[in-house]
Amino acid sequence: MFKPGIEVFFENPSTRGSRRVAAVTNFTGRNRNGRHLVNLLAASSNYQLTRIFTPEHGFTSDAPDGEHVADSRESDLGVEIISLYGPNKKPDRELLNDIDLLIYDIQDLGVRFYTYISTLRNILDAASEVGLPVIILDRPDVMGGRTVEGPMLEPEFTSFVGHLPIALRYGLTPGELAKWWHARNGMNNELSVVCCEDYRCPTEFDELNFPWFKPSPSMPDVATALMYPGTCLFEGTNISEGRGSDHPFRNLGAPFINADKWLECIKPLLSDKVSATTCSFVPTFSKFTGETCFGIRLSSEHPIDDAVYTGVAALWSLAQSHPGVLEFTGRPGLEHPFIDYLAGTDRIRKGLISGDKPNIIIENSSDGCKEFAGQRQRFFLYRRD
């Protein structure tokens, strides 16, 4: 039976006596019965829960996208919660000096711009600077852990949505990614990964017989996650990526879109595993709040090898069917359009402007992807089929 790292960890308790620990976690840090990491640590005689660190969206994973999260306190345990998505995104040294161990447990998506891995990097960097041991309680790669796809991060586009020099879809579990970063930088602290039990790649999440705990407000289910590596690129445009609708990152549209024209243009571009239909939706927040949007809905029942391509195909087909409508938007403090930071390169945007076909755009923007795919293999913790 599949077990995530959290269950394996507490089935094999430490015999080293009480250790002061800080948990790096959010709503997803739970076992199959819904018991949270912080409660399990607090109930254990082996650990003294001293502090909780949280990433974007906060401890309950419900703060809006991009909104700074304030420090707070876990009311039942009386433990302080330090936000790593506010003025400081990396823990200060003094917040680590009074603990013996960091334990990280967050369900990720296997996509570079999902910012929990930016927090993971910052945690590993901070712990290395003070020689603090880190334990990663591993969880599955929702995308399957096999496919590596999309652009590598170019240094010019480094940001918190591009904080690690990896492919956009990188094909590693959180534990494997942590091992890669730890080794790459020759860190001087101890890193341990508590592996999932009875797990191999690729295994579809729905086959694991484990609950989906929503990792962020607009990630309600696995079907959403499967489209996310490509459709999140719409965040950098004037078109809604479906936030605030029933199908975020699957609904794409705007009030001024002709859905039938878009659908006709995109259908020949999609693989057999991806379906597209016309749709309308009224976002309750984010772009076009309260307005009726028209567009397409993308769906797949299984992980696909071309999720990034699918998002680029959606952008290309919109640009072709609606000339002059697609705009690439910026954000305060950023030098380039936001899509460049999401993609980790400006080649996707420039390819779309030039009218290059989606497969050519992907080919021209993916230098180094295959090399990274090979380099990561020595950090595998699970069999790949």
C-alpha positions in Angstrom: 0.0 0.0 0.0 1.3 3.4 -0.9 2.4 5.6 2.0 3.8 9.1 1.7 6.9 10.2 3.7 4.9 11.5 6.6 3.4 8.1 7.3 6.7 6.3 7.0 8.4 8.8 9.2 6.0 8.4 12.2 5.9 4.6 11.8 9.7 4.6 12.5 10.1 7.0 15.4 13.5 8.5 16.3 15.2 7.1 19.3 17.5 10.1 19.8 15.4 11.8 22.4 13.5 15.1 22.3 14.7 17.4 19.5 13.6 21.0 18.9 12.1 21.1 15.4 10.6 23.6 13.0 8.1 22.4 10.4 8.0 23.8 6.9 4.5 22.9 5.7 1.0 24.0 4.7 -2.4 22.5 4.4 -1.1 19.5 2.5 1.2 18.2 5.2 -1.2 15.5 6.3 -1.5 11.7 6.5 -4.3 9.8 4.9 -6.5 10.3 7.9 -6.1 14.1 7.7 -3.8 14.4 10.7 -1.4 17.3 10.2 2.4 17.1 10.6 2.4 19.8 13.3 -0.1 17.9 15.4 1.8 14.7 15.0 5.1 16.4 16.0 3.4 18.1 19.0 2.0 14.7 20.2 5.4 12.9 19.8 7.8 12.6 22.8 10.7 12.6 20.4 10.1 16.2 19.2 9.5 19.6 20.6 7.6 21.7 18.0 9.2 25.1 18.2 8.2 26.9 15.1 6.2 26.6 11.8 7.3 28.1 8.5 4.8 28.5 5.7 5.1 29.2 1.9 2.9 31.2 -0.5 -0.8 30.9 0.4 0.0 30.4 4.1 -0.5 27.6 6.6 -4.0 26.9 5.5 -3.2 27.2 1.7 -6.0 29.7 1.1 -4.4 33.1 0.8 -4.8 34.6 -2.7 -2.1 34.2 -5.4 0.8 36.5 -5.0 -0.6 38.1 -1.8 1.9 38.5 1.1 1.1 36.4 4.1 1.6 37.8 7.6 3.1 35.9 10.6 0.6 34.4 12.9 0.1 31.7 15.5 -1.3 28.1 15.4 -4.1 28.6 17.9 -4.5 25.1 19.2 -0.8 24.5 19.8 0.3 28.0 20.6 3.2 27.8 18.1 4.3 30.8 16.1 3.8 30.6 12.3 6.5 32.4 10.3 5.5 33.4 6.8 8.1 32.9 4.1 5.9 34.7 1.6 6.1 38.3 2.9 9.0 40.7 3.2 11.3 37.8 4.0 11.2 34.7 1.8 14.1 33.0 3.5 14.3 32.4 7.3 16.6 34.6 9.2 19.5 33.0 11.0 18.1 33.8 14.5 14.9 31.8 13.6 17.1 28.7 13.1 19.5 29.0 16.0 17.2 27.6 18.6 16.2 24.5 16.7 17.9 21.2 16.1 16.1 20.0 12.9 13.9 21.3 10.0 11.2 19.0 8.7 9.7 19.9 5.3 6.4 18.4 4.1 4.5 20.0 1.2 2.7 18.4 -1.7 4.2 19.9 -4.9 3.2 19.8 -8.6 6.6 19.2 -10.3 6.4 22.6 -12.1 9.2 25.2 -11.7 6.9 28.2 -11.2 4.8 26.6 -8.4 6.6 28.6 -5.7 6.8 25.9 -3.0 10.1 24.7 -4.5 11.4 28.3 -4.3 10.7 28.1 -0.6 12.4 24.6 -0.5 15.5 26.1 -2.0 15.5 29.0 0.5 15.1 26.5 3.4 17.9 24.4 2.2 20.2 27.4 1.7 19.4 28.8 5.1 19.9 25.5 6.8 23.2 25.0 5.1 24.5 28.3 6.3 24.0 27.3 9.9 24.7 23.6 9.6 21.2 22.6 10.4 19.9 19.1 9.5 16.9 18.9 7.2 14.5 16.1 6.7 12.2 16.0 3.6 9.0 13.9 4.0 8.6 13.0 0.4 5.4 13.1 -1.7 4.6 12.0 -5.2 5.2 13.9 -8.4 1.6 14.5 -9.6 2.9 14.9 -13.1 4.3 11.3 -13.1 8.0 11.9 -12.3 9.2 10.8 -15.8 8.6 13.6 -18.3 10.9 16.6 -18.4 9.6 19.4 -20.6 9.9 23.0 -21.5 12.5 25.7 -21.2 15.3 25.8 -18.7 15.5 28.9 -16.5 17.7 31.5 -18.1 19.6 33.6 -15.5 18.1 36.9 -16.8 14.6 35.7 -15.8 15.4 34.5 -12.3 12.6 35.4 -9.8 10.5 33.7 -7.1 8.5 32.0 -9.9 11.9 30.9 -11.4 14.2 30.3 -8.5 15.9 27.0 -9.5 17.9 26.4 -12.7 15.8 23.5 -13.9 13.3 22.7 -16.7 9.8 24.1 -16.4 8.5 20.6 -15.8 11.4 18.9 -14.1 10.3 15.3 -13.3 11.3 14.9 -9.7 9.6 14.5 -6.3 10.3 17.1 -3.6 12.9 14.8 -2.0 14.7 14.1 -5.3 14.8 17.8 -6.1 16.2 18.6 -2.6 18.9 16.0 -3.1 19.8 17.5 -6.5 20.1 21.0 -5.1 21.9 19.9 -2.0 24.5 18.0 -4.0 24.8 20.7 -6.7 25.8 23.2 -4.1 28.0 21.0 -1.9 26.0 22.0 1.2 27.6 21.4 4.6 24.6 20.2 6.5 22.8 16.8 6.7 19.9 16.2 4.3 17.7 13.2 4.8 14.7 12.1 2.6 12.0 9.9 4.0 10.8 8.2 0.9 7.3 7.2 -0.1 6.6 3.5 0.3 5.3 1.4 -2.5 5.7 4.1 -5.1 7.2 4.2 -8.6 7.1 6.6 -11.5 4.9 7.1 -13.3 2.0 6.4 -11.0 -1.2 8.4 -11.4 -2.2 10.1 -8.2 -5.7 8.7 -8.4 -4.2 5.2 -8.2 -2.5 5.9 -4.9 -5.7 5.6 -2.8 -4.6 8.8 -1.0 -6.7 12.0 -0.5 -6.0 15.1 -2.5 -5.4 17.9 -0.1 -5.7 21.2 -2.0 -2.2 22.8 -2.1 -3.4 26.3 -3.1 -6.7 28.1 -3.7 -6.8 27.5 -7.4 -5.6 23.8 -7.4 -8.8 22.0 -6.4 -8.0 18.6 -8.0 -5.5 16.6 -10.0 -7.2 17.4 -13.3 -6.3 21.0 -12.8 -2.7 20.2 -12.0 -2.3 18.2 -15.2 -3.0 21.3 -17.3 -1.1 23.7 -15.1 2.4 23.5 -16.6 1.2 25.0 -19.8 -2.0 27.0 -19.0 -0.4 28.9 -16.2 1.4 30.9 -18.9 -1.9 32.7 -19.4 -1.1 34.5 -16.1 1.2 36.6 -18.1 -1.4 37.8 -20.6 -4.7 39.8 -20.7 -6.7 36.5 -21.0 -8.1 34.8 -17.9 -6.5 31.5 -16.9 -9.7 30.5 -15.1 -8.9 31.7 -11.6 -12.1 32.3 -9.7 -14.0 29.8 -11.8 -14.9 26.1 -11.2 -12.1 25.0 -13.5 -9.0 27.1 -12.9 -6.2 26.6 -15.4 -8.6 24.6 -17.5 -11.0 27.4 -18.4 -9.3 30.0 -20.6 -11.1 33.1 -21.9 -12.2 36.7 -21.8 -15.4 38.6 -22.4 -14.2 39.6 -25.9 -13.3 36.1 -27.2 -15.2 34.1 -29.9 -15.0 30.7 -28.4 -16.0 28.8 -31.6 -13.2 30.4 -33.6 -10.6 29.6 -30.9 -11.8 26.0 -30.6 -11.6 25.4 -34.4 -8.1 26.7 -34.4 -6.7 24.7 -31.5 -8.3 21.3 -32.0 -5.9 20.1 -34.8 -3.0 21.0 -32.5 -3.9 18.8 -29.5 -2.9 15.3 -28.8 -5.5 12.5 -28.4 -5.2 12.7 -24.7 -6.3 16.3 -24.4 -9.9 17.4 -25.1 -11.1 20.9 -25.8 -14.6 22.3 -25.6 -16.1 25.8 -25.7 -17.1 27.2 -22.3 -18.3 30.3 -20.5 -17.5 31.3 -16.9 -17.8 34.2 -14.5 -14.7 34.6 -12.3 -15.4 35.4 -8.7 -11.9 36.9 -8.3 -8.8 37.7 -10.4 -9.2 38.9 -14.0 -12.7 39.9 -15.2 -14.3 39.5 -11.8 -18.1 39.3 -12.2 -17.9 39.4 -16.0 -18.9 36.6 -18.3 -15.9 35.2 -20.1 -16.0 33.0 -23.3 -13.3 30.6 -24.3 -12.2 27.0 -24.2 -11.9 24.3 -21.5 -9.0 21.9 -21.7 -9.1 18.5 -20.1 -7.1 15.3 -19.7 -7.9 12.3 -17.6 -4.3 11.2 -17.4 -0.9 12.9 -17.2 0.4 14.0 -20.6 3.9 14.3 -22.0 3.2 17.6 -23.7 1.5 19.8 -21.0 3.8 22.8 -21.7 3.3 22.4 -25.4 -0.5 22.3 -24.9 -0.4 25.7 -23.1 1.7 27.2 -25.9 -0.7 25.7 -28.5 -3.6 27.4 -26.6 -1.8 30.8 -26.8 -0.8 30.3 -30.4 -4.3 29.4 -31.5 -5.8 32.3 -29.7 -3.3 34.7 -31.4 -4.0 33.2 -34.8 -7.8 33.2 -34.4 -8.0 36.6 -32.8 -5.3 38.8 -34.4 -4.2 41.7 -32.2 -6.2 40.5 -29.1 -3.5 38.7 -27.1 -1.4 41.0 -25.0 1.6 40.2 -22.7 1.3 42.0 -19.4 3.8 43.1 -16.9 3.9 43.3 -13.1 5.3 46.1 -10.8 9.0 45.9 -10.3 9.7 43.5 -13.2 11.8 44.5 -16.2 10.2 42.0 -18.6 6.7 40.8 -19.4 5.5 38.4 -16.7 5.2 35.4 -19.1 9.0 35.5 -19.5 9.5 34.9 -15.8 7.0 32.1 -15.8 8.6 30.5 -18.9 12.1 31.3 -17.7 12.9 32.7 -21.2 11.6 35.2 -23.6 11.7 32.8 -26.5 8.1 31.6 -26.0 6.7 35.1 -26.1 8.9 36.1 -29.1 7.9 33.0 -30.9 4.2 33.7 -30.4 4.7 37.3 -31.7 6.5 35.9 -34.7 3.8 33.5 -35.5 6.0 30.4 -35.2 4.1 27.1 -34.8 3.8 25.7 -31.3 6.1 22.8 -31.8 8.8 25.1 -33.2 8.4 27.5 -30.3 8.9 24.6 -27.9 11.9 23.3 -29.8 13.5 26.7 -30.0 13.0 27.4 -26.3 14.1 24.1 -24.7 17.9 24.2 -25.0 19.4 22.2 -22.2 16.2 20.4 -21.3 17.4 16.9 -22.4 20.7 17.4 -20.7 19.0 18.3 -17.4 16.7 15.2 -17.8 19.8 13.0 -17.9 21.7 14.8 -15.1 18.8 14.4 -12.7 18.7 10.6 -13.0 21.4 10.0 -10.4 19.1 11.6 -7.8 16.2 9.2 -8.4 14.7 7.6 -5.3 12.1 5.6 -7.1 12.0 3.2 -10.1 11.1 4.8 -13.4 9.1 2.6 -15.9 
